[in-house]
Amino acid sequence: MVGIGTWAGKTTARMIRGEVRFTIADNNGEYKIDVELPGNLKNTTFKFNEIVEVDDKTLTGKGEISLVPGRVLEGTFVFDGDKMSGEIRKIPVVRTVKIINGYRVK
């Protein structure tokens, strides 16, 4: 499985100050992704599903965010050793948020 572990990175979104953390786990052969946002967005929840390994470094998936129920977001995460980058697309108003300078926490 690709990217198992805890990752952190900064975003290009001005409304998100600090680092976003992703925990990617193996849930009986299926991916489980938990997202932790900083500051006043820390109680926001993400639900990812349809997570697919594109290749040995890339995951894609679809999901929802509690701030905009019913809106389907798309995400791509690319892993290279202990580095990670990615983006979440189709976010209302913001459209795309990039994850930059991502690194493995554990």
HUPE-V244633 format. One record per backbone hydrogen bond with DSSP energy under -0.5 kcal/mol. CO is the residue of the C=O (numbers start at 0). NH is the residue of the N-H. Records with the same first field share a line. If there is no record, write none. Layout:
# HUPE-V244633
CO = NH, NH
This chain:
# HUPE-V244633
4 = 23
5 = 104, 105
6 = 21
7 = 102
8 = 19
9 = 99
12 = 15
14 = 16
15 = 17
19 = 8
20 = 35
21 = 6, 23
22 = 24, 33
23 = 4
24 = 26, 31
25 = 27
26 = 29
29 = 26
31 = 24
33 = 22
34 = 36
35 = 20
37 = 40
38 = 41
40 = 43
44 = 65
46 = 63
48 = 61
51 = 53, 59
54 = 57
56 = 78
57 = 53, 54
58 = 76
59 = 51
60 = 74
61 = 48
62 = 72
63 = 46
64 = 67
65 = 68
67 = 70
69 = 71
70 = 72
72 = 62
73 = 88
74 = 60
75 = 86
76 = 58
77 = 84
79 = 82
81 = 103
82 = 79
83 = 101
84 = 77
85 = 98
86 = 75
87 = 96
88 = 73
89 = 91
90 = 94
91 = 93
93 = 95
94 = 89, 90
96 = 87
97 = 11, 99
98 = 85
99 = 9
101 = 83
102 = 7
